Amino acid sequence: MTSYKEQLDALLRGLLAERSEYSSITIPDSIADKRNLLRSLMNVRMPAPLSKHLITLQDSELAAQRKEKGVVDFNTIPVSPLNHRLRLWQGDITRLKVDAIINAANSQMLGCFIPMHRCIDNAIHSAAGMQLREECAEIMRAQGHEEPTGQAKITHAYNLPSKWVIHTVGPIVHGDHPTDEDCHLLADCYRNSLSLADKHNLRSIAFCCISTGEFRFPHEKAAEIAVTTVSEFLDSHPASSLASIIFNVFKEVDYHLYKKILGYE
């Protein structure tokens, strides 16, 4: 019977064999280093079909990682004292079991190509698997142009606990303060993601803190726009299928901002 380590090595050998320039790379000994190499290879791999064998090996590995991290059901997250349809959770969005998670994508919408980068786009694609980049590439080929800021697209979630991923491109802030247009476009990210989720009859979605990382949107203003836009959407769409909106935060600054806005303190 093939061991876990042998399966992981077989997956790494398969990906290394795809590029001749990888011929000098040696597969490391430790599981942690093997996984870092795997994520790096996934991050830089251009969109292309995978063999059924590699898909099976990859999906088995990502399932093991998902089990180790643990899956968080959104129903276990306390609701906001101010609005029973809103919730706040701090942690890794790739652990959330919801109908859809929101990915802060770039205009190429193919995921992050920087190995081991700490952005949410990289984390989501790494946990979902290489099929996600291929599906995104199919969407972009059909579209024929880069994804406009503020719009939204939906894909399958593959190896994530969620069923779907909604991708939206947030505004990039240039200078010390966001412009009125930046604020409008950030609100569009939330509105269009909600509209797309409602169109697909989704009941639960989790938003990351769009544009507050590499795109430099100020945390406090971004949180205000997020909660206001989501609340206004729910108020103006009483028949919406959306029953639970989770604001997923990672940084302490965002946790305290949302905690205050949502009435948890």
C-alpha positions in Angstrom: 0.0 0.0 0.0 1.4 3.4 -1.0 2.2 5.6 2.0 1.2 9.2 2.5 4.7 10.4 1.9 5.0 8.4 -1.3 1.8 9.9 -2.7 3.0 13.4 -1.9 6.4 12.7 -3.6 4.6 11.3 -6.6 2.5 14.5 -6.9 5.7 16.6 -6.6 7.5 14.5 -9.2 4.5 14.9 -11.6 4.6 18.7 -11.3 8.3 19.0 -11.5 8.3 16.9 -14.7 6.1 19.5 -16.4 9.0 22.0 -16.7 12.5 21.2 -17.8 13.9 24.0 -15.8 12.8 22.2 -12.6 15.1 19.2 -13.3 17.6 20.4 -10.7 15.1 20.7 -7.9 15.4 18.0 -5.2 12.3 16.9 -3.3 12.9 17.8 0.4 12.6 15.3 3.2 10.2 16.8 5.7 6.5 16.9 5.1 6.4 20.7 5.8 9.1 21.4 3.2 7.3 19.1 0.7 4.1 21.0 1.2 5.9 24.3 0.8 7.4 23.1 -2.5 3.9 21.9 -3.6 2.3 25.2 -2.8 5.1 27.0 -4.7 4.7 24.8 -7.7 0.9 25.3 -7.7 1.3 29.1 -7.3 3.6 29.5 -10.4 1.9 26.9 -12.6 0.1 28.4 -15.6 -3.5 27.4 -16.2 -3.5 24.1 -18.0 -5.4 20.8 -17.7 -4.2 18.2 -15.2 -4.0 14.5 -15.7 -6.6 12.5 -13.7 -3.7 10.9 -11.8 -2.3 14.3 -10.7 -5.8 15.5 -9.8 -6.4 12.5 -7.6 -3.0 12.9 -5.9 -3.5 16.7 -5.4 -7.1 16.3 -4.1 -6.0 13.7 -1.6 -3.3 15.9 -0.3 -5.5 19.0 -0.1 -8.2 16.9 1.7 -5.5 15.9 4.3 -4.5 19.5 4.8 -8.2 20.6 5.1 -8.8 17.9 7.8 -5.7 19.1 9.7 -6.7 22.7 9.7 -10.3 21.9 10.6 -13.5 23.0 9.0 -15.6 25.7 10.7 -19.4 25.6 10.1 -20.8 29.1 9.8 -23.7 28.1 12.0 -21.4 27.9 15.0 -20.5 31.6 14.6 -22.5 33.9 16.8 -24.8 36.3 15.0 -24.5 40.1 15.4 -26.5 41.6 18.2 -27.6 44.3 15.7 -28.6 42.1 12.8 -29.3 38.3 12.9 -28.2 37.9 9.3 -24.7 39.2 9.9 -21.8 37.4 11.7 -18.1 38.0 12.4 -15.4 35.4 12.4 -11.6 35.8 12.7 -9.5 33.2 11.0 -8.5 31.5 7.8 -11.3 31.9 5.3 -10.3 28.6 3.6 -11.7 26.7 6.7 -15.2 28.1 6.4 -18.1 25.8 5.4 -20.5 28.2 3.7 -22.2 28.3 0.3 -19.5 30.7 -1.0 -16.4 32.6 0.1 -15.4 35.9 -1.5 -12.0 36.1 -3.0 -10.2 39.4 -3.4 -8.8 38.8 -6.9 -6.6 40.8 -9.3 -7.7 41.9 -12.7 -6.2 38.8 -14.4 -8.4 36.8 -12.1 -6.1 33.8 -12.3 -4.8 33.8 -8.7 -1.5 34.9 -7.2 1.6 33.7 -9.1 4.1 34.7 -6.3 5.2 31.5 -4.5 3.9 31.3 -0.9 2.6 34.8 -1.0 0.5 35.7 2.1 -2.4 37.3 0.1 -5.9 35.8 0.4 -5.9 35.2 -3.4 -2.9 32.9 -3.0 -4.4 31.2 0.0 -7.7 30.4 -1.7 -6.2 29.1 -4.9 -3.7 27.0 -2.9 -6.4 25.4 -0.8 -8.9 25.0 -3.7 -6.4 23.3 -6.1 -5.1 23.9 -9.5 -8.5 23.3 -11.1 -9.6 26.7 -9.8 -7.0 28.5 -11.9 -8.0 26.6 -15.0 -11.7 27.4 -14.5 -10.8 31.1 -14.0 -8.7 31.0 -17.2 -11.7 29.6 -19.1 -13.9 32.5 -17.9 -11.2 35.0 -18.8 -10.6 33.5 -22.3 -14.4 33.7 -23.0 -14.5 37.3 -21.6 -11.6 38.5 -23.7 -10.4 41.2 -21.4 -9.3 41.8 -17.8 -11.9 41.8 -15.0 -13.2 45.3 -14.3 -12.9 46.6 -10.7 -16.1 46.1 -8.7 -17.5 43.2 -10.8 -17.9 39.6 -9.6 -17.6 36.1 -11.1 -18.5 32.7 -9.6 -16.6 29.4 -9.8 -16.6 26.0 -8.2 -14.6 25.7 -4.9 -13.1 22.3 -5.5 -11.1 21.3 -2.4 -12.4 24.1 -0.2 -15.2 23.4 2.4 -17.3 26.0 0.6 -19.3 25.1 -2.5 -18.4 28.2 -4.5 -15.9 31.0 -4.8 -17.0 34.5 -5.8 -14.1 36.5 -7.2 -14.2 40.3 -7.1 -11.5 42.9 -8.0 -11.2 45.6 -5.4 -9.9 49.1 -6.0 -6.2 49.9 -5.6 -5.7 53.0 -3.5 -3.0 55.4 -4.7 -1.9 58.0 -2.2 -2.8 58.4 1.5 -6.6 58.4 1.1 -9.2 56.6 -1.1 -11.0 58.7 -3.6 -14.8 58.9 -3.9 -14.4 56.6 -6.9 -12.4 54.1 -4.8 -15.2 54.0 -2.2 -17.8 53.6 -4.9 -15.9 50.7 -6.5 -15.4 49.0 -3.2 -19.1 49.2 -2.5 -19.7 47.7 -5.9 -17.5 44.7 -5.0 -19.9 43.9 -2.1 -23.1 44.7 -4.1 -22.2 42.7 -7.1 -21.0 39.7 -5.1 -24.3 39.8 -3.1 -26.3 40.0 -6.3 -24.4 37.1 -7.9 -24.9 35.0 -4.7 -28.6 35.8 -4.7 -28.9 34.9 -8.4 -27.5 31.5 -7.6 -29.8 31.1 -4.6 -27.0 30.9 -2.1 -27.9 31.2 1.6 -24.5 31.8 3.3 -21.5 33.7 2.1 -18.3 34.9 3.7 -16.6 38.2 2.8 -12.9 38.8 3.3 -11.7 42.4 3.9 -11.5 43.4 0.2 -8.7 45.7 -0.8 -7.3 46.3 2.7 -4.1 44.3 2.0 -1.9 44.7 -1.0 -4.5 47.2 -2.4 -4.0 49.6 0.5 -7.6 50.6 1.3 -7.7 52.0 4.9 -9.2 49.4 7.3 -11.7 51.6 9.1 -13.2 53.1 5.9 -13.3 49.7 4.2 -15.1 48.1 7.2 -17.7 50.9 7.2 -18.4 50.5 3.5 -18.6 46.7 3.8 -21.2 46.7 6.6 -23.2 49.6 5.3 -23.4 48.1 1.7 -24.3 44.7 2.9 -26.9 46.0 5.3 -28.5 48.2 2.6 -28.6 45.3 0.2 -30.4 43.0 2.6 -32.8 45.8 3.5 -33.6 46.5 -0.2 -33.9 42.8 -1.1 -36.3 41.3 1.5 -36.9 38.2 -0.7 -33.1 37.5 -1.0 -32.1 33.9 -0.5 -29.1 35.2 1.6 -29.7 34.3 5.3 -26.2 34.6 6.7 -23.4 37.0 5.7 -20.1 36.4 7.5 -17.4 39.1 7.7 -14.2 37.1 7.8 -11.2 39.0 9.2 -7.7 37.9 9.8 -5.9 40.9 11.3 -6.6 42.1 14.8 -7.2 45.7 13.5 -10.1 44.4 11.4 -11.5 42.2 14.1 -11.8 45.1 16.5 -13.3 47.4 13.9 -16.0 44.9 12.8 -16.6 43.9 16.4 -17.5 47.5 17.2 -19.5 48.2 14.1 -21.6 44.9 14.4 -22.4 45.6 18.0 -20.5 42.7 19.7 -19.1 45.2 22.3 
